[in-house]
Amino acid sequence: METVKPAAAFCVAKNIVLGHEKGKPLHVSDGGVPVPISFTLPAGQITAVVGPNGAGKSTLLNAFLNEPPLIGGSLFVNSLPQTIQDTSVRTLSEIMAVVTQESTYPEDLLLVDLWRLAYLNKVGVWGRLPSRESEVFRTYFGRFKLADKALKPLRRLSTGERQKAFLALALLQEPQVLLLDEPTNHLDPPSTQDFWEALSQQQHERPIDVLVSTHDLSFVRKYADHVLALKEGKLEYEGIAEGFLTNSWFERVYGKAID
Amino acid sequence: MLSKPTFLFVLGSLLVLFAFPFVGAGSLNFAELFEPGSPSFRILFELRLPRLVVVAVVGGSLAVLGGIYQSLFRNPIAEPYLLGTSSAVSLGIVLVHVFMGANPESLIAVGAGFLLAVSSAFLLIALCFARGGKQMDRVILFGMGTNFFLSSVLFLILSYHQQHMGGGSLRWLFGNIPWVGMRQALFLAAASIGFLSLVFLKARALDALSLGDTIARSLGVSPHTSRKVILLLSSAYLSLIVSVTGAIGFVGLVVPHGARLLFRPATSRVLFLQSLLLGASFLAFSDMVSRAVLPPFEFPIGVVTTLLGGPLFLYLLWKR
C-alpha cells in the first residue's frame, strides 16, 4: 500500500480512472484505453475543478464519495489510512460533506430540521438529534442571513437561500473535506456572490479542504487557491490558480478565449 | 402545546373510532352491553370491536405505507396500490390458493404474496434508479405498467376459477373488510405494532434519502441498502394486510397527502404518526358508511373510500 504523501497535501490521486455507474471508463483515448490522471491537492485550501460540460468534473467529485467507484488507480485523503475505494459509506460520511447543483428536498421540511439531519451520522438513525434551539444553529442563522427562516419550510426559501441552507448543512457536519458540485449553477449573480462569500468567510475562520467544480471564472479569480482543469477526462492543468488565470489555460481548456 | 387544527383532528379521529362500535345493522341495547352472552354483548365484543381493530390497523397501515412509497420514490402520488405492489401480493396469494389449495391467510400464501411484492417493488427501484436516478419521474408510468400487467393476470385467474373462489374473488381486486374474531384482530394489531416501530426507526433514513442519494451518502445513509431494507419491510407488512383485506386502494394516496396539506408535517416521523391516526379514522368512517347506508347490505369498502376520499382530495388540492 502507498503511504508516501507530501506534507501539505490533503489528497493524492495516483493514476485514477473515472468511471460511469455501469463500470465503464468515462473517457478513453484514441487507442481505446482509459486515460488515468494523477494529482496532489493542497490542504486547507479551495481547489476549483474546471472544464467543459462532460469533462468529468462531477464524476471526479463523486469519486470522493465512492459513487460510482473508481475503475482504476488509487485515491487517498490524508485522514484515511486506506484508499477511498476501500472505505465504507459510514466512515466516508464522517470526513466528507457535499453540496450538489440542485437538491431534491421534502417541501415541508423546516430549515432547522434540515440542519438537524447533519448529526445523523453521529447519532445514527436511532439516536437523539440536537434540539431546534441548539446554539450551534444560531451561528449559521446569523452568518448566512437566514435567521428569520429557521422555522420556514424549505419550499418558502428562495433558490439562493436554499443553496446556502445546504451549504450550512454540509458545514454543520464538520467535514474535513467539503465537496461542492457546481453549487451556484441555478443561482442569480447576487445569490452566487452571497454563496461564495459565505464559503470564504467559513474558510477564513476554520480552513478545510474544499473542492469546487464550477464554470464561474470570477469565483476562480477571487477565491480559488488551486485549479484542476479537465478536458475530456484528461488533466490539462493542475497548479496554483494564478498560473491557470495568467497563462491562457482557460482558452486551452475551453477552446475559446474569455475576457 | 397542540395547535388548533391538530387538536380538532385528534378529537375528530377519536370520535369516529369511539362511535364505530355503535353503528351497524343491529342496534345495541345499552343495558345488555355488559351482560356476557347477551345479543348486544356478542355483537359488540365478537363482531364490531374486532372489526374496529382490523379497520383501524388496516387504514393506518395503508396510510403509512403510502407515505413510505411517496418518500422512497420521491413522488407525491406513489402508493403500493397504484404501483402494483398490492396487485402483486393479491396475485401471489390467489395463485397459491387456486393451484395449491392453501388458505389465503396461510403462511405459504402470504409468503408467495410477499415474494411477488418484493420482486415487483425491486423491479421498480431498479427501473427508477438506473442511470443515476434519471428515470425517477417515470415511476408512476413504470408502476402503472406493472399494475396493469399483474392485475390482468390476476383477473384472468379469477375469472377462470370463479366457481372455485365463490363470492370472495372480488376482494382481491377491490378489497373487502372481513368479519374476524378478536384473536385474529389482535394478532394483526400486534404484528402491525412491530412493523410500525421498525418503520418509525427507519424514518430518518427516509428524510436523508429525500435529499438525494449523494447528500444521503454524505450523511452516512447508504441509499441502496436503505431502500432495499425499507422495501423488504414494507412488502412484508403489505402482504400481511392484503392477505386479510385484499387490495384496498386510495387510502395510501389520499391520507398522507391529506395529512401534508392539513398539517404540513416537517419530518417523516411526524407524517407517519399523523397518517396512522388519520388513516385509521378514515377507513373506520368509510366502513361505517358502507354498512350504515343500506343495512344489512355492505358496499365494497374500496368503493366507499374512493367516493369519500376523491372529492376531499380534489378540494384539498384546489385549496392549496
Boltz contact constraints between the chains, C-beta under 6 A:
constraints:
  - contact:
      token1: [A, 21]
      token2: [B, 132]
      max_distance: 6.0
  - contact:
      token1: [A, 65]
      token2: [B, 217]
      max_distance: 6.0
  - contact:
      token1: [A, 89]
      token2: [B, 217]
      max_distance: 6.0
  - contact:
      token1: [A, 89]
      token2: [B, 222]
      max_distance: 6.0
  - contact:
      token1: [A, 90]
      token2: [B, 220]
      max_distance: 6.0
  - contact:
      token1: [A, 93]
      token2: [B, 218]
      max_distance: 6.0
  - contact:
      token1: [A, 93]
      token2: [B, 220]
      max_distance: 6.0
  - contact:
      token1: [A, 96]
      token2: [B, 218]
      max_distance: 6.0
  - contact:
      token1: [A, 97]
      token2: [B, 218]
      max_distance: 6.0
  - contact:
      token1: [A, 98]
      token2: [B, 214]
      max_distance: 6.0
  - contact:
      token1: [A, 98]
      token2: [B, 218]
      max_distance: 6.0
  - contact:
      token1: [A, 100]
      token2: [B, 214]
      max_distance: 6.0
  - contact:
      token1: [A, 103]
      token2: [B, 211]
      max_distance: 6.0
  - contact:
      token1: [A, 103]
      token2: [B, 212]
      max_distance: 6.0
  - contact:
      token1: [A, 104]
      token2: [B, 74]
      max_distance: 6.0
  - contact:
      token1: [A, 104]
      token2: [B, 212]
      max_distance: 6.0
  - contact:
      token1: [A, 105]
      token2: [B, 211]
      max_distance: 6.0
  - contact:
      token1: [A, 106]
      token2: [B, 210]
      max_distance: 6.0
  - contact:
      token1: [A, 108]
      token2: [B, 264]
      max_distance: 6.0
  - contact:
      token1: [A, 108]
      token2: [B, 266]
      max_distance: 6.0
  - contact:
      token1: [A, 109]
      token2: [B, 266]
      max_distance: 6.0
  - contact:
      token1: [A, 110]
      token2: [B, 266]
      max_distance: 6.0
  - contact:
      token1: [A, 113]
      token2: [B, 266]
      max_distance: 6.0
  - contact:
      token1: [A, 113]
      token2: [B, 267]
      max_distance: 6.0
  - contact:
      token1: [A, 120]
      token2: [B, 208]
      max_distance: 6.0
  - contact:
      token1: [A, 120]
      token2: [B, 219]
      max_distance: 6.0
  - contact:
      token1: [A, 121]
      token2: [B, 219]
      max_distance: 6.0
  - contact:
      token1: [A, 121]
      token2: [B, 220]
      max_distance: 6.0
  - contact:
      token1: [A, 125]
      token2: [B, 204]
      max_distance: 6.0
  - contact:
      token1: [A, 125]
      token2: [B, 205]
      max_distance: 6.0
